[in-house]
Amino acid sequence: MFNESTAHFEPVHFVAGTQAGFSDETVVLLRRRLLAAVALLVAVMAFGVVADFLQGDVLWFGVRSVVLVALISAVVLLRSKRVLTVAQLRALEVACFGIAAAQILLVTSSFLYDFAAENDAVSAVNAAGHMFTAWAFLTLLYGMFIPNDWRRAAWILGPAAFVPLVTGLLLECREPAIAVLLPDDHFGLPIWAPFLASITAVFGAHVIYTVRREAFEAKQLGQYRLKDKLGSGGMGEVYEAEHQLLKRPCAVKLIRPDKAGDKTILARFEREVRATAALTHWNVIAIYDYGRSDDGTFYYVMELLPGMSLDHLIRKCRVLPADRAIHFLHQACAALSEAHAKGLFHRDIKPANIFATERGGVYDVAKVLDFGLVRETLTSLGEANLTQAGTFSGSPLYMCPEQAKSYDKLDARSDIYSLGAVAYHLVTGIPPFSGDSSWDIILAHSRDPVDPPSKVRDLPADLEQVILKCLEKAPENRYQTAAELAAALEACEAFGKWTPERAKKWWEEK
């Protein structure tokens, strides 16, 4: 929860811990890239094995088959679910590329000895040229696929570029006949290819590493690393995230300056954070942290909830039994009671803003989300003009009649009406009013009588009476407080019949 006062804001700055996160990301990327590179080596080696088989070359068929089996084993290991450390992955990287490189040198050396014995200068020159070309290919493959910073890439590929040339010189010293067959300029041919490939690979590794680093840092907000996008709405985007030091999963809601359009939107977003952070009830989503990043992005961090919103639940089940609906509604009343007591009104109660989750082994815990439309009755914060005149906010399907007329005069009874509309939808499968446009729905809330829920679906009379009282047009005819509504729900016969055991069973079987 928040440690800061709700009237005081201090930006959260970047802290240590991002390097560990980048290293974790590198491990995942290294495994994926190494798998792709080794798979490509398998394809090339398989082609060589087939060629040796067709030519009847038993020796090299056997050698390349051993190399192929080793590379396939590496692919199987990389595709398995076995956890591999970065050291193990780097060792596997060296082994796979090392065995491929050794095969190139071994084959070339053997061919050069054979061609020297046959005094075949043309074939000897071609074999030497193929060695340089194959080595350059292997170098580029390494640079393209294996994630490295430029220093590590240079440390590996720099010395490696000399290996073909040194191998050729050693062969000439060991077997003078090879020196006679090859040009005086020591292979004349493509000796530059491995060096050019190494320079290109090191530069490419540097560019890719820099882009990865920038992309990683762009996903950092304070101490939090963004992961998958969970959704978006009128006030911003929501991402799954992780605290870099605590490794605690969480959700981050943010809005960027370029999306805000003006400072009023950002001020409203900040107000949402302060309002929600002031609430401590367990049926209100918990706020952990908030701040601004270096680029002006405002964000806040909240608990990451397993489960689904009531909107999703309705679409899944179509209707809820009376006892389960009462179970959720009663918890929402408890959350709103605390908010109303602190002068905070939600103004956008709807199924999507009530979340069914599991907390501490208890299922069907309701969490009220998104106080983005709250308006504080206190004027000490200088926020009286944050909502533009002549506009309204909220969801038309669940909006009280007075909300479209006078946003500034809404109170607890407005949330009670909206919660009644949610209750209607939960037990019938449809909202209380519908229309071809938002204005049609808003007008229906204001002037049309609501059909009793029992006309849509059978349900207990006591619950129907509670819902209809919530949906009274005149605020004075509704329940006046969330506590009154909670008491009315407690008086319903179905109250308390949705037990923790039934809730757990439903989630396990869904």
C-alpha positions in Angstrom: 0.0 0.0 0.0 0.9 3.7 -0.2 3.4 5.1 2.3 3.0 8.7 0.9 0.4 11.1 2.1 -2.5 11.4 -0.3 -1.9 15.2 -0.4 1.8 14.8 -1.2 3.4 13.5 -4.4 7.0 12.7 -5.1 8.2 11.2 -8.3 9.6 7.7 -8.1 13.0 7.6 -9.7 14.8 4.7 -11.4 16.6 2.4 -8.9 19.1 -0.4 -9.1 17.8 -3.7 -10.2 17.2 -3.2 -13.9 20.4 -4.9 -14.8 19.2 -8.2 -13.3 16.0 -7.9 -15.3 18.0 -7.3 -18.5 20.1 -10.3 -17.7 17.0 -12.4 -17.2 15.7 -11.3 -20.6 19.1 -12.1 -22.2 18.9 -15.7 -20.9 15.5 -16.2 -22.5 16.7 -14.6 -25.8 19.9 -16.5 -25.8 18.1 -19.8 -25.5 15.7 -18.9 -28.3 18.4 -17.6 -30.6 20.8 -20.4 -29.9 18.0 -22.9 -30.7 17.4 -21.2 -34.1 21.1 -21.1 -34.9 21.7 -24.7 -34.0 18.6 -25.7 -36.0 20.1 -24.0 -39.0 23.4 -25.8 -38.5 21.5 -29.1 -38.3 19.9 -28.3 -41.7 23.3 -27.6 -43.3 25.0 -30.6 -41.7 22.1 -32.8 -42.8 22.7 -31.7 -46.4 26.4 -32.7 -46.0 25.5 -36.1 -44.6 23.1 -36.8 -47.5 25.8 -35.7 -50.0 28.4 -38.0 -48.4 25.9 -40.9 -48.4 25.1 -40.4 -52.1 28.8 -40.2 -53.0 29.6 -43.3 -51.0 32.1 -41.5 -48.8 31.9 -43.7 -45.7 34.5 -41.8 -43.6 33.0 -38.4 -43.9 29.5 -39.8 -43.8 30.4 -41.1 -40.3 32.1 -38.0 -39.2 29.3 -35.7 -40.2 26.7 -38.0 -38.8 28.4 -37.8 -35.4 28.4 -34.0 -35.7 24.7 -34.1 -36.8 23.7 -36.2 -33.8 25.5 -33.9 -31.4 23.7 -30.8 -32.9 20.3 -32.5 -32.9 20.9 -33.4 -29.2 21.5 -29.7 -28.5 18.3 -28.8 -30.3 16.4 -31.4 -28.1 17.9 -30.0 -25.0 17.1 -26.4 -25.9 13.5 -27.3 -26.8 13.0 -29.1 -23.5 11.5 -27.6 -20.4 14.8 -28.1 -18.5 16.0 -24.8 -16.9 19.4 -23.8 -18.2 21.6 -21.1 -16.6 23.3 -18.5 -18.7 26.6 -20.3 -18.0 25.2 -23.6 -19.3 23.8 -21.9 -22.4 27.1 -20.2 -23.1 28.9 -23.5 -22.8 26.4 -25.1 -25.2 26.9 -22.1 -27.5 30.7 -22.8 -27.6 30.2 -26.5 -28.0 27.8 -26.2 -30.9 29.7 -23.6 -32.9 33.0 -25.2 -31.8 32.1 -28.6 -33.3 30.8 -27.0 -36.5 34.1 -25.0 -36.8 36.2 -28.1 -36.1 34.3 -30.0 -38.8 35.1 -27.3 -41.3 38.9 -27.4 -40.5 39.0 -31.2 -40.3 37.3 -31.7 -43.7 39.5 -29.0 -45.4 42.7 -30.4 -43.9 41.8 -33.9 -45.1 40.9 -32.7 -48.6 44.1 -30.7 -48.9 46.2 -33.7 -48.0 44.4 -35.8 -50.5 44.7 -33.2 -53.3 48.4 -32.7 -52.5 48.9 -36.5 -52.9 47.1 -36.3 -56.2 48.9 -33.1 -57.3 45.5 -31.6 -58.0 46.1 -27.8 -57.7 42.6 -26.8 -58.9 40.8 -28.9 -56.3 43.2 -27.8 -53.6 42.6 -24.1 -54.3 38.8 -24.7 -54.3 39.0 -26.6 -51.0 40.9 -23.7 -49.4 38.5 -21.2 -50.8 35.5 -23.2 -49.4 37.1 -23.2 -46.0 37.3 -19.4 -45.9 33.8 -19.1 -47.2 32.3 -21.6 -44.8 34.2 -19.9 -41.9 32.8 -16.5 -42.9 29.3 -18.1 -43.0 29.7 -19.5 -39.5 31.0 -16.2 -38.2 28.0 -14.3 -39.6 25.6 -16.9 -38.3 27.1 -16.5 -34.8 26.9 -12.7 -35.0 23.4 -12.6 -36.3 21.9 -15.1 -33.8 23.8 -15.0 -30.6 23.1 -12.0 -28.3 26.4 -10.3 -27.2 27.6 -6.9 -26.5 30.3 -5.7 -28.9 33.2 -6.5 -26.4 32.3 -10.1 -26.0 31.6 -10.5 -29.7 35.0 -8.9 -30.6 36.8 -11.1 -28.0 35.4 -14.2 -29.6 35.2 -13.3 -33.3 38.4 -11.3 -33.5 40.8 -14.2 -32.8 38.5 -16.6 -34.7 39.0 -14.7 -37.9 42.6 -15.7 -38.0 41.9 -19.4 -37.5 41.5 -20.4 -41.2 44.6 -18.4 -42.3 46.7 -19.9 -39.4 45.4 -23.4 -40.2 46.4 -23.0 -43.9 49.9 -21.8 -42.9 50.3 -24.7 -40.5 49.3 -27.2 -43.2 51.8 -25.7 -45.6 54.6 -26.0 -43.0 53.6 -29.6 -42.2 53.1 -30.7 -45.8 55.3 -28.8 -48.4 53.3 -30.3 -51.2 50.3 -28.3 -50.1 52.3 -25.1 -50.3 53.4 -26.0 -53.9 49.7 -26.4 -55.0 48.4 -23.2 -53.4 49.3 -19.6 -54.6 52.3 -17.9 -53.1 50.0 -15.3 -51.4 48.7 -18.0 -49.1 45.3 -18.9 -50.5 45.1 -15.7 -52.6 41.5 -16.2 -52.7 39.0 -15.1 -50.1 41.3 -14.8 -47.0 39.5 -11.5 -46.4 36.1 -13.1 -46.0 36.5 -14.2 -42.3 37.9 -10.8 -41.3 35.1 -8.9 -43.1 32.5 -11.3 -41.6 34.0 -10.8 -38.1 33.9 -7.0 -38.4 30.3 -7.1 -39.7 29.2 -9.5 -37.0 30.7 -7.4 -34.2 29.1 -4.2 -35.5 25.8 -6.0 -35.9 26.0 -7.4 -32.3 26.7 -3.9 -31.1 23.6 -2.5 -32.9 21.3 -5.3 -31.8 22.5 -5.1 -28.2 22.0 -1.3 -28.1 18.5 -1.6 -29.6 17.6 -4.3 -27.1 18.9 -2.3 -24.2 17.0 0.8 -25.3 13.8 -1.3 -25.8 14.3 -2.9 -22.3 14.8 0.5 -20.6 11.8 1.8 -22.4 9.7 -0.8 -20.6 11.0 0.2 -17.2 8.9 2.4 -14.9 10.7 3.2 -11.7 11.4 -0.1 -10.0 9.0 -2.0 -12.2 9.4 -3.9 -15.5 6.5 -4.0 -17.8 5.5 -7.3 -19.4 2.3 -8.2 -21.2 -0.4 -5.7 -21.9 -3.6 -6.6 -20.0 -5.9 -4.0 -21.5 -6.7 -0.4 -22.1 -9.4 2.1 -21.3 -10.3 5.8 -21.3 -7.7 6.6 -18.6 -4.8 4.6 -20.0 -3.2 1.2 -20.5 -2.7 -1.6 -18.0 0.3 -3.9 -18.1 1.4 -7.0 -16.1 4.6 -6.0 -14.4 7.2 -7.2 -11.9 9.0 -5.4 -9.1 12.7 -5.7 -10.0 14.0 -6.3 -6.5 11.1 -8.1 -4.8 10.2 -10.0 -7.9 6.5 -9.4 -7.0 4.0 -9.6 -9.8 1.8 -6.5 -10.1 -0.3 -4.5 -12.5 0.8 -1.1 -13.8 -1.7 1.5 -15.1 -0.1 4.3 -17.1 -0.9 7.3 -19.3 1.7 8.9 -21.5 1.8 12.7 -22.0 1.2 12.4 -25.8 -2.0 10.5 -25.1 -3.3 12.8 -22.4 -3.7 15.8 -24.7 -3.6 18.3 -21.9 -2.7 18.6 -18.2 -6.3 18.1 -17.1 -6.3 14.5 -18.1 -3.0 13.9 -16.2 -4.4 15.7 -13.2 -7.5 13.5 -13.3 -5.3 10.4 -13.6 -3.3 11.5 -10.6 -6.5 12.1 -8.7 -7.5 8.5 -9.4 -4.4 7.3 -7.7 -4.7 9.4 -4.6 -8.3 8.6 -4.2 -7.8 4.8 -4.5 -4.7 4.9 -2.3 -6.7 6.5 0.5 -8.9 3.4 0.7 -7.8 0.5 2.8 -10.8 -1.9 2.5 -9.9 -5.4 1.3 -12.6 -5.2 -1.3 -10.9 -2.3 -3.0 -7.9 -3.1 -5.2 -4.7 -2.3 -3.3 -2.3 0.4 -4.6 1.4 -0.3 -4.1 3.2 2.7 -5.6 3.0 5.5 -8.1 5.2 8.0 -9.9 6.4 9.6 -13.1 9.1 8.2 -15.4 11.7 10.4 -17.1 9.6 10.9 -20.2 6.6 12.2 -18.2 4.6 9.0 -18.1 2.4 8.9 -15.0 1.8 5.5 -13.6 0.6 3.6 -10.5 1.1 0.1 -9.4 -1.6 -2.1 -8.0 -2.1 -5.7 -7.0 -2.3 -8.2 -9.9 -5.5 -10.2 -9.5 -6.2 -13.7 -10.8 -9.7 -14.3 -11.9 -12.1 -12.3 -14.1 -14.3 -9.2 -14.0 -18.1 -9.6 -13.4 -18.5 -8.5 -17.0 -16.5 -11.5 -18.1 -18.3 -13.7 -15.6 -21.7 -12.7 -17.0 -20.6 -13.4 -20.6 -19.3 -16.8 -19.4 -22.3 -17.8 -17.3 -25.0 -15.5 -18.8 -26.7 -15.2 -15.4 -25.6 -15.7 -11.8 -27.7 -17.5 -9.1 -29.2 -15.1 -6.6 -27.0 -16.3 -3.7 -23.8 -15.7 -5.7 -25.0 -12.3 -7.0 -25.8 -11.2 -3.4 -22.3 -12.4 -2.4 -20.6 -10.1 -4.9 -23.0 -7.2 -4.3 -22.6 -7.3 -0.5 -18.8 -7.1 -0.9 -19.1 -4.1 -3.3 -21.3 -2.4 -0.7 -18.5 -2.8 1.9 -16.0 -1.3 -0.4 -18.2 1.7 -1.3 -19.1 2.3 2.3 -15.5 3.1 3.1 -15.1 5.3 0.0 -18.3 7.2 0.7 -17.3 7.8 4.3 -14.2 9.5 3.0 -16.1 11.6 0.5 -15.2 9.6 -2.5 -17.8 8.5 -5.1 -16.9 6.0 -7.8 -19.3 7.3 -10.6 -18.5 4.3 -12.9 -19.8 1.2 -11.1 -20.2 -1.5 -13.7 -19.5 -5.2 -14.1 -16.1 -4.5 -15.7 -15.1 -2.5 -12.6 -15.9 -5.3 -10.1 -13.4 -8.2 -10.2 -14.0 -11.7 -8.9 -10.7 -13.1 -7.6 -9.0 -15.4 -5.2 -7.1 -14.0 -2.2 -5.5 -16.1 0.5 -7.2 -19.3 -0.6 -10.7 -17.6 -0.5 -12.5 -17.6 -3.8 -15.1 -15.1 -5.2 -13.5 -12.2 -3.4 -14.9 -9.0 -5.0 -12.5 -6.1 -5.7 -13.8 -2.7 -6.8 -11.5 -1.3 -9.5 -10.9 1.9 -11.3 -11.8 5.0 -9.3 -10.8 7.0 -12.3 -14.1 8.9 -12.3 -14.2 9.7 -8.6 -14.8 13.3 -7.6 -13.8 14.4 -4.1 -16.3 16.5 -2.2 -13.4 18.2 -0.5 -12.3 21.4 -2.3 -9.1 21.8 -0.4 -7.2 20.0 -3.2 -8.2 22.7 -5.8 -9.8 20.1 -8.1 -13.3 21.7 -8.4 -12.9 22.3 -12.2 -11.2 19.1 -13.3 -14.4 17.9 -15.0 -15.4 20.1 -17.9 -18.8 21.7 -17.8 -21.4 20.3 -20.1 -19.9 16.8 -20.1 -20.7 13.6 -18.3 -18.7 10.5 -17.4 -19.7 7.0 -16.7 -21.1 3.9 -18.5 -24.6 4.6 -20.0 -25.9 1.0 -19.3 -25.4 1.5 -15.5 -25.7 5.3 -15.2 -28.1 6.9 -12.8 -30.6 9.4 -14.2 -29.0 12.4 -12.5 -25.5 11.7 -13.7 -26.2 13.0 -17.3 -27.8 16.1 -15.9 -25.4 17.3 -13.2 -22.1 15.5 -12.6 -21.2 17.8 -9.7 -24.2 17.0 -7.6 -23.8 13.2 -7.5 -23.4 11.4 -4.2 -23.5 8.0 -2.7 -27.0 7.3 -4.0 -25.6 7.5 -7.6 -23.3 4.6 -6.9 -26.2 2.7 -5.3 -28.2 3.1 -8.5 -25.3 1.9 -10.6 -24.8 -1.1 -8.3 -28.5 -1.8 -8.6 -28.1 -1.8 -12.4 -25.2 -4.2 -12.1 -27.3 -6.5 -9.8 -30.1 -6.4 -12.4 -27.6 -7.5 -15.1 -26.1 -10.3 -12.9 -29.4 -12.0 -12.2 -31.2 -11.5 -15.5 -28.3 -11.6 -18.0 -29.3 -8.2 -19.5 -28.9 -4.6 -18.3 -32.0 -2.8 -17.1 -32.2 -0.6 -20.2 -31.0 -0.8 -23.7 -31.1 1.4 -26.8 -29.7 2.1 -30.2 -27.4 4.8 -28.9 -25.9 5.9 -25.6 -28.3 8.8 -25.4 -31.3 6.5 -25.9 -30.1 4.4 -22.9 -29.4 7.6 -20.8 -32.9 8.9 -21.6 -34.4 5.5 -20.7 -32.7 5.6 -17.3 -34.3 9.1 -16.8 -37.9 8.5 -17.9 -38.8 4.8 -18.5 -39.9 2.5 -15.8 -37.7 -0.6 -15.4 -39.1 -4.0 -16.0 -39.1 -6.1 -12.9 -36.3 -8.7 -13.0 -38.8 -11.5 -12.4 -40.3 -10.8 -15.9 -36.9 -11.8 -17.4 -36.0 -14.6 -15.0 -37.3 -16.2 -11.9 -35.6 -14.9 -8.7 -36.5 -14.4 -5.1 -39.0 -11.6 -4.4 -36.9 -10.1 -1.6 -33.8 -9.7 -3.9 -36.1 -8.2 -6.7 -37.4 -5.7 -4.2 -33.9 -4.7 -3.2 -32.8 -4.2 -6.9 -35.9 -2.2 -7.8 -35.4 0.1 -4.8 -31.8 0.7 -6.0 -33.2 1.7 -9.4 -35.6 4.3 -8.2 -35.5 7.4 -10.4 -35.5 9.8 -7.5 -32.3 9.5 -5.3 -34.4 10.1 -2.1 -36.4 6.9 -2.9 -33.3 4.7 -3.1 -31.2 3.3 -0.2 -29.4 6.3 1.1 -26.1 4.6 2.0 -24.2 1.6 0.9 -24.6 0.3 4.5 -28.4 0.4 4.1 -28.1 -1.6 0.9 -25.8 -4.1 2.5 -28.3 -4.6 5.4 -31.1 -5.1 2.8 -29.0 -7.8 1.1 -28.3 -9.5 4.4 -32.1 -9.7 5.0 -32.5 -11.7 1.8 -33.2 -15.4 2.2 -30.3 -16.3 -0.2 -27.7 -14.3 1.7 -24.8 -16.4 2.9 -25.8 -19.5 0.9 -23.0 -19.0 -1.5 -20.3 -20.6 0.6 -16.5 -20.5 0.2 -16.7 -24.3 -0.6 -19.1 -23.7 -3.4 -17.1 -20.8 -4.7 -13.9 -22.9 -4.7 -15.6 -25.8 -6.4 -16.9 -23.5 -9.2 -13.4 -22.1 -9.9 -11.8 -25.5 -9.9 -14.4 -26.8 -12.4 -14.7 -23.8 -14.7 
